[in-house]
Amino acid sequence: MNFPENKIRTALVIGGVRGIGRAVAQRLAQDGFDIVATARRCDEMARETEALVRNSGRGFRLLTFDVRDRAAIQAAYDAEFGESGAPDAVVYNAGVARDNLWVFMGPEEWNEVLEVNLGGFYNTVQPLLFGMLARKSGRIVAVSSVSGQVGQAGQVNYSAAKAGLIGAVRALAREVGRKNVLVNAVAPGFIATEMTREVPLDKVLPLIPLNRPGAVDEVAGAVSFLCGPDSGYIHGQVLAVNGGLAM
């Protein structure tokens, strides 16, 4: 997708106000995108993200909804995108983890992770697809995980959801490529975020050849590449950002 130099580009970052999502929003703003971020509520994290984006000289708007609430999502999109129908790029980064051994996992732990990490991709991205197809351009990037590639004990729910996200990306890529809508995923490994704060490093680092956690900016760089002009022939792929944790 080649962007005209005078066109104001918009990127929607779903789950875009903390951790990887905030880093993605900030990086895409530096790349010249106006940012529409989503979160469940407008809180201090959202306001801090807005300040970071605006300091890059780009516009910022926040949509508040639960990715499981399709009606609320559609109402927010109608108000935000109107006749344009869709942003230029969509990054799906919403996710939760509810770790437990499967033998002890309750239905609420299973269902919430599948509904947010995988079901939310359908609820938030599918309504925008019509606008991208009509325009014959667009970028969709899903943030999956190394857990969706190799599986992790204690994360059957999370691994299943993230593997499903990879499958959805690959299947969708076959459906929309002819309309110049590019669909890819990034699969982060062990990234230093709020979600991984409690994980003991001495258990994880021996598994990572680079011997360190990844940074959110490194994941954001991969997303930036997939949303940018140099990735115009990359489609249906999973870009691993894991320090060699899985090869």
Residue pairs with C-beta under 8 A, 6 or more apart in sequence:
1 88
1 137
1 138
1 139
1 180
1 182
1 229
1 232
2 229
2 232
3 9
3 88
3 229
8 34
9 32
9 33
9 34
9 88
9 89
10 33
10 34
10 35
10 36
10 87
10 88
10 89
11 25
11 28
11 33
11 34
11 35
11 36
11 87
11 88
11 89
11 90
11 91
11 227
12 36
12 37
12 38
12 87
12 89
12 90
12 91
12 128
13 21
13 24
13 25
13 28
13 35
13 36
13 37
13 38
13 91
13 93
14 21
14 38
14 67
14 90
14 91
14 92
14 93
14 94
14 120
14 124
14 125
15 21
15 38
15 39
15 67
15 92
15 93
15 94
15 95
16 22
16 24
16 25
16 35
16 37
16 38
16 39
16 49
16 91
16 93
17 25
17 37
17 39
17 43
17 45
17 46
17 48
17 49
17 62
18 39
18 45
18 49
18 194
19 191
19 193
19 194
19 195
19 216
20 93
20 143
20 188
20 191
20 193
20 216
20 219
20 220
21 37
21 91
21 93
21 94
22 45
22 48
22 49
22 52
22 216
23 216
23 217
23 219
23 220
24 91
24 93
24 143
24 219
24 220
24 223
24 224
25 35
25 37
25 49
25 52
25 53
25 60
26 49
26 52
26 53
26 56
26 220
27 217
27 220
27 221
27 223
27 224
28 35
28 89
28 91
28 220
28 223
28 224
28 227
29 35
29 52
29 53
29 56
29 57
29 58
29 60
30 56
31 224
31 227
31 228
32 58
33 58
33 88
33 89
33 227
34 58
34 59
34 60
34 61
35 53
35 58
35 59
35 60
35 61
36 60
36 61
36 62
36 63
36 80
36 87
37 46
37 49
37 50
37 53
37 60
37 61
37 62
37 63
38 62
38 63
38 64
38 65
38 67
38 76
38 94
38 124
39 45
39 46
39 62
39 63
39 64
40 64
40 65
40 66
41 64
42 62
42 64
46 62
49 60
50 60
50 62
53 59
53 60
54 60
61 80
63 76
63 77
63 80
64 76
65 72
65 73
65 76
66 72
67 73
67 94
67 116
67 119
67 120
67 123
67 124
68 115
68 116
68 119
68 120
68 123
69 123
70 123
70 127
73 123
73 124
73 127
74 127
77 127
77 128
81 87
81 128
81 131
84 131
85 128
85 130
85 131
85 132
85 134
85 135
86 128
86 129
86 130
86 131
86 132
86 135
86 138
87 128
88 137
88 138
88 139
89 138
89 139
89 140
89 141
89 227
90 124
90 125
90 128
90 138
90 139
90 140
90 141
91 141
91 142
91 143
91 223
91 227
92 120
92 121
92 124
92 125
92 140
92 141
92 142
92 143
92 165
93 143
94 116
94 117
94 120
94 124
95 116
95 117
95 143
95 145
96 112
96 113
96 116
96 117
97 113
97 155
97 158
97 195
98 105
98 109
98 112
98 113
98 157
98 158
99 154
99 155
99 158
100 106
100 109
100 154
100 157
101 153
101 154
102 156
102 157
105 156
105 157
109 157
110 157
113 157
113 158
113 161
114 157
114 160
114 161
114 164
116 161
117 158
117 161
117 162
117 165
118 161
118 162
118 164
118 165
118 168
121 142
121 165
121 168
122 168
125 140
125 142
128 138
129 176
129 181
131 138
132 138
132 140
132 176
132 179
132 181
133 176
133 179
133 181
136 179
136 180
136 181
137 180
137 181
138 180
138 181
138 182
139 181
139 182
139 183
139 226
139 227
140 169
140 172
140 181
140 182
140 183
140 184
141 183
141 184
141 185
141 186
141 223
141 226
141 227
142 165
142 166
142 168
142 169
142 183
142 184
142 185
142 186
143 185
143 186
143 188
143 219
143 223
144 162
144 163
144 165
144 166
144 169
144 185
144 186
144 187
144 188
144 238
145 158
145 159
145 162
145 187
145 188
145 189
146 187
146 188
146 189
146 190
146 240
146 242
146 245
146 246
147 155
147 158
147 159
147 162
148 159
148 161
148 162
148 163
148 164
148 165
148 166
148 187
149 163
149 166
149 187
149 238
149 240
149 246
150 246
151 159
151 163
152 158
152 159
162 187
165 185
166 185
166 187
166 238
169 183
169 184
169 185
169 236
169 238
170 236
172 183
173 182
173 183
173 184
173 235
173 236
174 236
176 183
177 183
177 235
177 236
182 226
182 231
182 232
182 234
182 235
183 235
183 236
184 226
184 231
184 234
184 235
184 236
184 237
184 238
184 239
185 237
185 238
185 239
186 219
186 222
186 223
186 226
186 238
186 239
186 240
186 241
187 238
187 239
187 240
187 241
187 242
188 214
188 219
188 241
188 242
189 208
189 214
189 240
189 241
189 242
189 243
189 245
189 246
190 196
190 199
190 204
190 208
190 213
190 214
190 242
190 243
190 245
191 213
191 214
191 215
191 216
191 218
191 219
191 241
192 213
192 214
192 215
192 216
193 216
196 213
201 213
204 213
205 211
205 212
205 213
207 245
208 242
208 243
208 244
208 245
209 243
209 244
209 245
210 243
210 244
211 243
212 243
213 243
214 241
214 242
214 243
218 241
219 241
222 239
222 241
225 231
225 239
226 234
226 239
240 246
